Amino acid sequence: MEGLDEPFMLKFEYKEKPHILEVRPWIQQYKISYKVTVEECEITFEEDEEGQLRAIGDKHVHAGHTVDPQLLQDIARRIQETVNGQ
């Protein structure tokens, strides 16, 4: 990753379904968040009090469709691994 403000791609399989997601860092005054479109839903990932990423702020339901919470946890883990260079 070239810099904290550069978008990057996550490519992985979840429950045997391939995912290719663009992660767009959103730098604010004192923190950085990550915007990701998951199954047509705009999701924001921000650090919680323990420093772990969580999905917040955006609706997780779109046209009666709920995004799998375990998928969101998996994406959060993958973002952290990428950002931390693991």
Secondary structure, DSSP 8 states (H G I E B T S, - for coil): ---TTS-EEEEEEETTEEEEEEEEEEE-SS-EEEEEEETTEEEEEEE-TTS-EEEESS-SEETTEE--HHHHHHHHHHHHHHHTT-
